[in-house]
Amino acid sequence: MEKAVFYHAGCGVCTDAEERFVEALDPNRFAVESVHLGETPERVGEARAVGVESVPALVIDGAVYHINHGADLSALG
Amino acid sequence: MEKAVFYHAGCGVCTDAEERFVEALDPNRFAVESVHLGETPERVGEARAVGVESVPALVIDGAVYHINHGADLSALG
């Protein structure tokens, strides 16, 4: 099982992408965790460390994919 | 079966995202078409019409997701 983490902040752009991508990935291959950085600001540092610059972003096996643009990470803490 | 179209232009950013997303989507739900706009410039107009502004971009059920940034569509024709 590959691990994928979807970082978002609850904004409209984020929510749309979250609903689409979290459920669109092959459930037989990916365990997807959805992290709301607005509600868990203590994880902003973790997101930054793996290379997330804005949300929404999907991290798969350490590779960061910024999907559209909702907010810069710097606005979240 | 839902239709998803992945537009790209063969650049490094595109190829990485293509390899990741085209195969990561649930194969039981999505029929994914990969369109290389550099090789099929006649489809640039189609991409623009659905809202693609840069590549790589994934279009699912008419919703456009720009994934990272390889090139602006305007650079492709």
N, CA and C atoms of all chains as a GROMACS GRO file, in nm:
protein
  462
    1MET      N    1   0.085  -0.120   0.000
    1MET     CA    2   0.000   0.000   0.000
    1MET      C    3   0.088   0.125   0.000
    2GLU      N    4   0.061   0.214  -0.090
    2GLU     CA    5   0.137   0.338  -0.093
    2GLU      C    6   0.063   0.443  -0.011
    3LYS      N    7   0.140   0.531   0.048
    3LYS     CA    8   0.080   0.632   0.132
    3LYS      C    9   0.069   0.763   0.054
    4ALA      N   10  -0.047   0.822   0.061
    4ALA     CA   11  -0.067   0.953  -0.002
    4ALA      C   12  -0.128   1.046   0.103
    5VAL      N   13  -0.080   1.168   0.108
    5VAL     CA   14  -0.134   1.265   0.203
    5VAL      C   15  -0.186   1.386   0.126
    6PHE      N   16  -0.310   1.420   0.152
    6PHE     CA   17  -0.370   1.536   0.087
    6PHE      C   18  -0.378   1.648   0.190
    7TYR      N   19  -0.299   1.754   0.168
    7TYR     CA   20  -0.299   1.870   0.257
    7TYR      C   21  -0.395   1.975   0.202
    8HIS      N   22  -0.478   2.027   0.289
    8HIS     CA   23  -0.571   2.130   0.245
    8HIS      C   24  -0.601   2.224   0.361
    9ALA      N   25  -0.683   2.324   0.333
    9ALA     CA   26  -0.714   2.421   0.438
    9ALA      C   27  -0.861   2.456   0.442
   10GLY      N   28  -0.942   2.369   0.384
   10GLY     CA   29  -1.085   2.391   0.393
   10GLY      C   30  -1.143   2.495   0.298
   11CYS      N   31  -1.058   2.556   0.217
   11CYS     CA   32  -1.109   2.657   0.123
   11CYS      C   33  -1.185   2.588   0.010
   12GLY      N   34  -1.255   2.664  -0.069
   12GLY     CA   35  -1.334   2.606  -0.176
   12GLY      C   36  -1.251   2.529  -0.276
   13VAL      N   37  -1.139   2.586  -0.316
   13VAL     CA   38  -1.051   2.518  -0.411
   13VAL      C   39  -1.001   2.387  -0.351
   14CYS      N   40  -0.970   2.394  -0.221
   14CYS     CA   41  -0.920   2.274  -0.152
   14CYS      C   42  -1.025   2.164  -0.144
   15THR      N   43  -1.143   2.203  -0.104
   15THR     CA   44  -1.250   2.106  -0.082
   15THR      C   45  -1.288   2.036  -0.212
   16ASP      N   46  -1.296   2.112  -0.318
   16ASP     CA   47  -1.327   2.053  -0.447
   16ASP      C   48  -1.222   1.951  -0.486
   17ALA      N   49  -1.096   1.989  -0.473
   17ALA     CA   50  -0.988   1.897  -0.511
   17ALA      C   51  -0.982   1.777  -0.417
   18GLU      N   52  -1.009   1.802  -0.290
   18GLU     CA   53  -1.005   1.692  -0.194
   18GLU      C   54  -1.110   1.587  -0.229
   19GLU      N   55  -1.233   1.635  -0.251
   19GLU     CA   56  -1.340   1.540  -0.281
   19GLU      C   57  -1.309   1.460  -0.406
   20ARG      N   58  -1.244   1.526  -0.501
   20ARG     CA   59  -1.214   1.458  -0.626
   20ARG      C   60  -1.098   1.359  -0.611
   21PHE      N   61  -0.987   1.406  -0.555
   21PHE     CA   62  -0.867   1.323  -0.557
   21PHE      C   63  -0.861   1.216  -0.449
   22VAL      N   64  -0.910   1.246  -0.332
   22VAL     CA   65  -0.903   1.148  -0.224
   22VAL      C   66  -0.980   1.022  -0.262
   23GLU      N   67  -1.090   1.041  -0.332
   23GLU     CA   68  -1.169   0.924  -0.369
   23GLU      C   69  -1.136   0.869  -0.508
   24ALA      N   70  -1.063   0.948  -0.588
   24ALA     CA   71  -1.034   0.904  -0.724
   24ALA      C   72  -0.914   0.811  -0.732
   25LEU      N   73  -0.826   0.819  -0.633
   25LEU     CA   74  -0.709   0.732  -0.636
   25LEU      C   75  -0.750   0.587  -0.614
   26ASP      N   76  -0.677   0.500  -0.677
   26ASP     CA   77  -0.705   0.356  -0.670
   26ASP      C   78  -0.702   0.308  -0.524
   27PRO      N   79  -0.816   0.270  -0.469
   27PRO     CA   80  -0.822   0.230  -0.328
   27PRO      C   81  -0.745   0.102  -0.299
   28ASN      N   82  -0.713   0.027  -0.404
   28ASN     CA   83  -0.636  -0.096  -0.383
   28ASN      C   84  -0.486  -0.067  -0.370
   29ARG      N   85  -0.448   0.056  -0.404
   29ARG     CA   86  -0.305   0.088  -0.401
   29ARG      C   87  -0.270   0.195  -0.301
   30PHE      N   88  -0.365   0.286  -0.273
   30PHE     CA   89  -0.332   0.401  -0.190
   30PHE      C   90  -0.413   0.411  -0.062
   31ALA      N   91  -0.341   0.440   0.045
   31ALA     CA   92  -0.404   0.477   0.172
   31ALA      C   93  -0.391   0.628   0.178
   32VAL      N   94  -0.503   0.698   0.166
   32VAL     CA   95  -0.498   0.843   0.158
   32VAL      C   96  -0.537   0.906   0.291
   33GLU      N   97  -0.451   0.991   0.341
   33GLU     CA   98  -0.481   1.067   0.462
   33GLU      C   99  -0.511   1.210   0.421
   34SER      N  100  -0.616   1.266   0.474
   34SER     CA  101  -0.651   1.405   0.444
   34SER      C  102  -0.619   1.490   0.567
   35VAL      N  103  -0.536   1.591   0.548
   35VAL     CA  104  -0.491   1.675   0.660
   35VAL      C  105  -0.539   1.819   0.640
   36HIS      N  106  -0.623   1.864   0.729
   36HIS     CA  107  -0.674   2.002   0.725
   36HIS      C  108  -0.578   2.088   0.808
   37LEU      N  109  -0.495   2.165   0.738
   37LEU     CA  110  -0.392   2.243   0.807
   37LEU      C  111  -0.449   2.360   0.888
   38GLY      N  112  -0.571   2.401   0.852
   38GLY     CA  113  -0.632   2.508   0.931
   38GLY      C  114  -0.672   2.458   1.069
   39GLU      N  115  -0.709   2.330   1.076
   39GLU     CA  116  -0.751   2.271   1.203
   39GLU      C  117  -0.637   2.204   1.278
   40THR      N  118  -0.530   2.172   1.205
   40THR     CA  119  -0.413   2.109   1.268
   40THR      C  120  -0.288   2.186   1.228
   41PRO      N  121  -0.279   2.311   1.277
   41PRO     CA  122  -0.165   2.396   1.239
   41PRO      C  123  -0.031   2.339   1.282
   42GLU      N  124  -0.034   2.247   1.377
   42GLU     CA  125   0.092   2.187   1.420
   42GLU      C  126   0.153   2.098   1.310
   43ARG      N  127   0.077   2.073   1.204
   43ARG     CA  128   0.131   1.991   1.095
   43ARG      C  129   0.179   2.074   0.976
   44VAL      N  130   0.171   2.207   0.989
   44VAL     CA  131   0.218   2.293   0.880
   44VAL      C  132   0.368   2.271   0.858
   45GLY      N  133   0.443   2.256   0.966
   45GLY     CA  134   0.587   2.234   0.955
   45GLY      C  135   0.620   2.106   0.880
   46GLU      N  136   0.541   2.003   0.906
   46GLU     CA  137   0.558   1.875   0.836
   46GLU      C  138   0.533   1.892   0.687
   47ALA      N  139   0.427   1.965   0.654
   47ALA     CA  140   0.394   1.987   0.513
   47ALA      C  141   0.506   2.065   0.444
   48ARG      N  142   0.553   2.168   0.512
   48ARG     CA  143   0.661   2.249   0.454
   48ARG      C  144   0.786   2.164   0.433
   49ALA      N  145   0.813   2.077   0.528
   49ALA     CA  146   0.934   1.994   0.521
   49ALA      C  147   0.934   1.901   0.401
   50VAL      N  148   0.817   1.854   0.360
   50VAL     CA  149   0.814   1.764   0.244
   50VAL      C  150   0.805   1.842   0.112
   51GLY      N  151   0.793   1.975   0.121
   51GLY     CA  152   0.796   2.054  -0.001
   51GLY      C  153   0.666   2.119  -0.041
   52VAL      N  154   0.565   2.110   0.044
   52VAL     CA  155   0.437   2.173   0.011
   52VAL      C  156   0.451   2.325   0.022
   53GLU      N  157   0.414   2.396  -0.083
   53GLU     CA  158   0.424   2.542  -0.084
   53GLU      C  159   0.288   2.608  -0.079
   54SER      N  160   0.187   2.535  -0.126
   54SER     CA  161   0.051   2.589  -0.124
   54SER      C  162  -0.046   2.473  -0.111
   55VAL      N  163  -0.168   2.505  -0.074
   55VAL     CA  164  -0.271   2.402  -0.067
   55VAL      C  165  -0.380   2.436  -0.169
   56PRO      N  166  -0.450   2.336  -0.222
   56PRO     CA  167  -0.435   2.194  -0.191
   56PRO      C  168  -0.312   2.132  -0.256
   57ALA      N  169  -0.258   2.031  -0.188
   57ALA     CA  170  -0.143   1.959  -0.242
   57ALA      C  171  -0.155   1.812  -0.205
   58LEU      N  172  -0.114   1.728  -0.298
   58LEU     CA  173  -0.117   1.584  -0.275
   58LEU      C  174   0.026   1.534  -0.275
   59VAL      N  175   0.064   1.464  -0.170
   59VAL     CA  176   0.199   1.410  -0.161
   59VAL      C  177   0.190   1.258  -0.174
   60ILE      N  178   0.254   1.204  -0.276
   60ILE     CA  179   0.254   1.060  -0.300
   60ILE      C  180   0.399   1.012  -0.296
   61ASP      N  181   0.428   0.925  -0.202
   61ASP     CA  182   0.564   0.871  -0.191
   61ASP      C  183   0.668   0.982  -0.191
   62GLY      N  184   0.640   1.090  -0.124
   62GLY     CA  185   0.736   1.198  -0.111
   62GLY      C  186   0.738   1.298  -0.225
   63ALA      N  187   0.664   1.270  -0.332
   63ALA     CA  188   0.656   1.365  -0.444
   63ALA      C  189   0.536   1.457  -0.423
   64VAL      N  190   0.559   1.587  -0.437
   64VAL     CA  191   0.455   1.686  -0.409
   64VAL      C  192   0.386   1.732  -0.537
   65TYR      N  193   0.254   1.726  -0.537
   65TYR     CA  194   0.176   1.775  -0.650
   65TYR      C  195   0.083   1.885  -0.602
   66HIS      N  196   0.114   2.007  -0.643
   66HIS     CA  197   0.027   2.120  -0.609
   66HIS      C  198  -0.087   2.120  -0.710
   67ILE      N  199  -0.209   2.112  -0.661
   67ILE     CA  200  -0.325   2.100  -0.748
   67ILE      C  201  -0.406   2.228  -0.742
   68ASN      N  202  -0.406   2.301  -0.854
   68ASN     CA  203  -0.466   2.435  -0.854
   68ASN      C  204  -0.404   2.517  -0.742
   69HIS      N  205  -0.468   2.620  -0.697
   69HIS     CA  206  -0.408   2.704  -0.593
   69HIS      C  207  -0.517   2.763  -0.506
   70GLY      N  208  -0.516   2.724  -0.377
   70GLY     CA  209  -0.614   2.779  -0.285
   70GLY      C  210  -0.550   2.885  -0.197
   71ALA      N  211  -0.437   2.850  -0.134
   71ALA     CA  212  -0.369   2.942  -0.043
   71ALA      C  213  -0.223   2.903  -0.030
   72ASP      N  214  -0.138   3.004  -0.013
   72ASP     CA  215   0.002   2.975   0.013
   72ASP      C  216   0.016   2.919   0.154
   73LEU      N  217   0.112   2.830   0.170
   73LEU     CA  218   0.134   2.771   0.300
   73LEU      C  219   0.171   2.878   0.403
   74SER      N  220   0.239   2.980   0.356
   74SER     CA  221   0.282   3.087   0.447
   74SER      C  222   0.165   3.158   0.514
   75ALA      N  223   0.047   3.146   0.454
   75ALA     CA  224  -0.071   3.209   0.513
   75ALA      C  225  -0.130   3.125   0.626
   76LEU      N  226  -0.078   3.003   0.642
   76LEU     CA  227  -0.136   2.911   0.740
   76LEU      C  228  -0.054   2.896   0.868
   77GLY      N  229   0.062   2.957   0.870
   77GLY     CA  230   0.140   2.949   0.994
   77GLY      C  231   0.285   2.913   0.969
   78MET      N  232  -1.842   0.444  -1.610
   78MET     CA  233  -1.700   0.481  -1.625
   78MET      C  234  -1.691   0.631  -1.647
   79GLU      N  235  -1.608   0.695  -1.565
   79GLU     CA  236  -1.590   0.838  -1.582
   79GLU      C  237  -1.472   0.863  -1.674
   80LYS      N  238  -1.483   0.971  -1.747
   80LYS     CA  239  -1.376   1.003  -1.842
   80LYS      C  240  -1.282   1.107  -1.781
   81ALA      N  241  -1.152   1.081  -1.788
   81ALA     CA  242  -1.053   1.176  -1.742
   81ALA      C  243  -0.952   1.195  -1.854
   82VAL      N  244  -0.912   1.320  -1.876
   82VAL     CA  245  -0.814   1.349  -1.981
   82VAL      C  246  -0.695   1.418  -1.917
   83PHE      N  247  -0.578   1.365  -1.942
   83PHE     CA  248  -0.457   1.425  -1.889
   83PHE      C  249  -0.385   1.494  -2.004
   84TYR      N  250  -0.379   1.628  -1.998
   84TYR     CA  251  -0.310   1.705  -2.102
   84TYR      C  252  -0.168   1.733  -2.057
   85HIS      N  253  -0.074   1.709  -2.145
   85HIS     CA  254   0.066   1.736  -2.111
   85HIS      C  255   0.142   1.777  -2.237
   86ALA      N  256   0.271   1.805  -2.218
   86ALA     CA  257   0.350   1.849  -2.334
   86ALA      C  258   0.487   1.782  -2.337
   87GLY      N  259   0.499   1.673  -2.265
   87GLY     CA  260   0.623   1.599  -2.272
   87GLY      C  261   0.738   1.654  -2.188
   88CYS      N  262   0.714   1.764  -2.118
   88CYS     CA  263   0.821   1.822  -2.035
   88CYS      C  264   0.841   1.734  -1.910
   89GLY      N  265   0.948   1.760  -1.839
   89GLY     CA  266   0.978   1.679  -1.722
   89GLY      C  267   0.869   1.684  -1.617
   90VAL      N  268   0.820   1.802  -1.588
   90VAL     CA  269   0.713   1.817  -1.490
   90VAL      C  270   0.589   1.741  -1.536
   91CYS      N  271   0.562   1.749  -1.667
   91CYS     CA  272   0.445   1.679  -1.722
   91CYS      C  273   0.458   1.528  -1.711
   92THR      N  274   0.574   1.479  -1.750
   92THR     CA  275   0.595   1.334  -1.756
   92THR      C  276   0.586   1.272  -1.617
   93ASP      N  277   0.645   1.340  -1.521
   93ASP     CA  278   0.639   1.291  -1.383
   93ASP      C  279   0.494   1.283  -1.337
   94ALA      N  280   0.420   1.390  -1.359
   94ALA     CA  281   0.280   1.393  -1.315
   94ALA      C  282   0.197   1.291  -1.393
   95GLU      N  283   0.226   1.277  -1.522
   95GLU     CA  284   0.150   1.184  -1.604
   95GLU      C  285   0.167   1.041  -1.551
   96GLU      N  286   0.294   1.004  -1.528
   96GLU     CA  287   0.320   0.868  -1.481
   96GLU      C  288   0.251   0.842  -1.347
   97ARG      N  289   0.246   0.947  -1.265
   97ARG     CA  290   0.187   0.929  -1.134
   97ARG      C  291   0.034   0.922  -1.140
   98PHE      N  292  -0.026   1.021  -1.208
   98PHE     CA  293  -0.172   1.031  -1.201
   98PHE      C  294  -0.248   0.939  -1.296
   99VAL      N  295  -0.195   0.918  -1.413
   99VAL     CA  296  -0.268   0.833  -1.508
   99VAL      C  297  -0.285   0.693  -1.451
  100GLU      N  298  -0.184   0.646  -1.381
  100GLU     CA  299  -0.194   0.511  -1.326
  100GLU      C  300  -0.247   0.508  -1.183
  101ALA      N  301  -0.250   0.623  -1.117
  101ALA     CA  302  -0.295   0.624  -0.977
  101ALA      C  303  -0.447   0.628  -0.964
  102LEU      N  304  -0.514   0.677  -1.067
  102LEU     CA  305  -0.659   0.684  -1.058
  102LEU      C  306  -0.719   0.544  -1.058
  103ASP      N  307  -0.827   0.530  -0.988
  103ASP     CA  308  -0.896   0.402  -0.976
  103ASP      C  309  -0.935   0.350  -1.115
  104PRO      N  310  -0.870   0.241  -1.159
  104PRO     CA  311  -0.899   0.189  -1.293
  104PRO      C  312  -1.040   0.134  -1.309
  105ASN      N  313  -1.108   0.109  -1.198
  105ASN     CA  314  -1.245   0.060  -1.206
  105ASN      C  315  -1.344   0.173  -1.229
  106ARG      N  316  -1.296   0.296  -1.212
  106ARG     CA  317  -1.387   0.410  -1.226
  106ARG      C  318  -1.353   0.502  -1.341
  107PHE      N  319  -1.222   0.509  -1.374
  107PHE     CA  320  -1.182   0.609  -1.472
  107PHE      C  321  -1.118   0.550  -1.597
  108ALA      N  322  -1.162   0.602  -1.709
  108ALA     CA  323  -1.095   0.576  -1.836
  108ALA      C  324  -1.011   0.700  -1.863
  109VAL      N  325  -0.880   0.685  -1.855
  109VAL     CA  326  -0.793   0.802  -1.866
  109VAL      C  327  -0.728   0.809  -2.004
  110GLU      N  328  -0.745   0.923  -2.067
  110GLU     CA  329  -0.680   0.946  -2.196
  110GLU      C  330  -0.565   1.044  -2.173
  111SER      N  331  -0.449   1.013  -2.226
  111SER     CA  332  -0.335   1.102  -2.213
  111SER      C  333  -0.313   1.173  -2.346
  112VAL      N  334  -0.313   1.305  -2.344
  112VAL     CA  335  -0.301   1.384  -2.468
  112VAL      C  336  -0.174   1.467  -2.465
  113HIS      N  337  -0.081   1.438  -2.556
  113HIS     CA  338   0.045   1.514  -2.568
  113HIS      C  339   0.019   1.630  -2.664
  114LEU      N  340   0.007   1.748  -2.607
  114LEU     CA  341  -0.029   1.864  -2.690
  114LEU      C  342   0.085   1.908  -2.782
  115GLY      N  343   0.208   1.870  -2.747
  115GLY     CA  344   0.318   1.903  -2.836
  115GLY      C  345   0.311   1.822  -2.965
  116GLU      N  346   0.260   1.701  -2.955
  116GLU     CA  347   0.250   1.613  -3.072
  116GLU      C  348   0.116   1.623  -3.141
  117THR      N  349   0.016   1.673  -3.068
  117THR     CA  350  -0.117   1.689  -3.128
  117THR      C  351  -0.166   1.832  -3.106
  118PRO      N  352  -0.096   1.928  -3.169
  118PRO     CA  353  -0.131   2.070  -3.148
  118PRO      C  354  -0.273   2.104  -3.189
  119GLU      N  355  -0.334   2.019  -3.271
  119GLU     CA  356  -0.472   2.046  -3.313
  119GLU      C  357  -0.569   2.031  -3.196
  120ARG      N  358  -0.521   1.977  -3.084
  120ARG     CA  359  -0.609   1.961  -2.967
  120ARG      C  360  -0.588   2.070  -2.862
  121VAL      N  361  -0.498   2.166  -2.891
  121VAL     CA  362  -0.477   2.275  -2.796
  121VAL      C  363  -0.606   2.355  -2.778
  122GLY      N  364  -0.679   2.374  -2.886
  122GLY     CA  365  -0.804   2.450  -2.879
  122GLY      C  366  -0.906   2.381  -2.790
  123GLU      N  367  -0.911   2.251  -2.798
  123GLU     CA  368  -1.002   2.171  -2.714
  123GLU      C  369  -0.964   2.187  -2.567
  124ALA      N  370  -0.834   2.180  -2.539
  124ALA     CA  371  -0.788   2.196  -2.400
  124ALA      C  372  -0.824   2.334  -2.348
  125ARG      N  373  -0.799   2.434  -2.430
  125ARG     CA  374  -0.830   2.572  -2.389
  125ARG      C  375  -0.980   2.587  -2.363
  126ALA      N  376  -1.060   2.524  -2.446
  126ALA     CA  377  -1.206   2.537  -2.434
  126ALA      C  378  -1.259   2.480  -2.303
  127VAL      N  379  -1.195   2.377  -2.251
  127VAL     CA  380  -1.243   2.320  -2.125
  127VAL      C  381  -1.184   2.391  -2.004
  128GLY      N  382  -1.090   2.485  -2.028
  128GLY     CA  383  -1.038   2.564  -1.917
  128GLY      C  384  -0.894   2.538  -1.880
  129VAL      N  385  -0.825   2.457  -1.959
  129VAL     CA  386  -0.683   2.429  -1.930
  129VAL      C  387  -0.600   2.554  -1.962
  130GLU      N  388  -0.522   2.598  -1.864
  130GLU     CA  389  -0.438   2.718  -1.883
  130GLU      C  390  -0.290   2.683  -1.888
  131SER      N  391  -0.255   2.570  -1.828
  131SER     CA  392  -0.116   2.526  -1.832
  131SER      C  393  -0.113   2.375  -1.826
  132VAL      N  394   0.000   2.320  -1.860
  132VAL     CA  395   0.016   2.174  -1.850
  132VAL      C  396   0.126   2.146  -1.749
  133PRO      N  397   0.120   2.031  -1.680
  133PRO     CA  398   0.020   1.926  -1.693
  133PRO      C  399  -0.113   1.964  -1.628
  134ALA      N  400  -0.220   1.910  -1.682
  134ALA     CA  401  -0.353   1.934  -1.626
  134ALA      C  402  -0.438   1.808  -1.644
  135LEU      N  403  -0.517   1.782  -1.542
  135LEU     CA  404  -0.606   1.666  -1.547
  135LEU      C  405  -0.749   1.716  -1.546
  136VAL      N  406  -0.827   1.672  -1.643
  136VAL     CA  407  -0.967   1.713  -1.652
  136VAL      C  408  -1.055   1.592  -1.620
  137ILE      N  409  -1.132   1.604  -1.513
  137ILE     CA  410  -1.221   1.496  -1.472
  137ILE      C  411  -1.363   1.549  -1.475
  138ASP      N  412  -1.446   1.487  -1.557
  138ASP     CA  413  -1.585   1.530  -1.568
  138ASP      C  414  -1.597   1.681  -1.587
  139GLY      N  415  -1.511   1.737  -1.667
  139GLY     CA  416  -1.519   1.879  -1.699
  139GLY      C  417  -1.453   1.972  -1.598
  140ALA      N  418  -1.407   1.918  -1.485
  140ALA     CA  419  -1.338   2.000  -1.385
  140ALA      C  420  -1.188   1.993  -1.413
  141VAL      N  421  -1.124   2.111  -1.416
  141VAL     CA  422  -0.983   2.118  -1.452
  141VAL      C  423  -0.895   2.128  -1.328
  142TYR      N  424  -0.795   2.040  -1.321
  142TYR     CA  425  -0.698   2.043  -1.211
  142TYR      C  426  -0.560   2.063  -1.269
  143HIS      N  427  -0.505   2.184  -1.246
  143HIS     CA  428  -0.369   2.211  -1.290
  143HIS      C  429  -0.276   2.154  -1.185
  144ILE      N  430  -0.188   2.065  -1.226
  144ILE     CA  431  -0.101   1.993  -1.133
  144ILE      C  432   0.043   2.042  -1.153
  145ASN      N  433   0.094   2.111  -1.052
  145ASN     CA  434   0.225   2.176  -1.065
  145ASN      C  435   0.222   2.265  -1.191
  146HIS      N  436   0.335   2.297  -1.246
  146HIS     CA  437   0.335   2.386  -1.361
  146HIS      C  438   0.453   2.353  -1.450
  147GLY      N  439   0.421   2.309  -1.572
  147GLY     CA  440   0.526   2.277  -1.667
  147GLY      C  441   0.539   2.387  -1.771
  148ALA      N  442   0.427   2.422  -1.833
  148ALA     CA  443   0.427   2.525  -1.938
  148ALA      C  444   0.288   2.585  -1.952
  149ASP      N  445   0.285   2.713  -1.986
  149ASP     CA  446   0.156   2.776  -2.014
  149ASP      C  447   0.103   2.724  -2.147
  150LEU      N  448  -0.028   2.712  -2.155
  150LEU     CA  449  -0.088   2.663  -2.279
  150LEU      C  450  -0.055   2.756  -2.395
  151SER      N  451  -0.040   2.885  -2.365
  151SER     CA  452  -0.013   2.983  -2.470
  151SER      C  453   0.120   2.955  -2.540
  152ALA      N  454   0.209   2.880  -2.474
  152ALA     CA  455   0.337   2.848  -2.535
  152ALA      C  456   0.326   2.732  -2.633
  153LEU      N  457   0.208   2.670  -2.638
  153LEU     CA  458   0.192   2.550  -2.721
  153LEU      C  459   0.114   2.573  -2.850
  154GLY      N  460   0.063   2.690  -2.867
  154GLY     CA  461  -0.008   2.718  -2.992
  154GLY      C  462  -0.141   2.782  -2.967
   0.00000   0.00000   0.00000
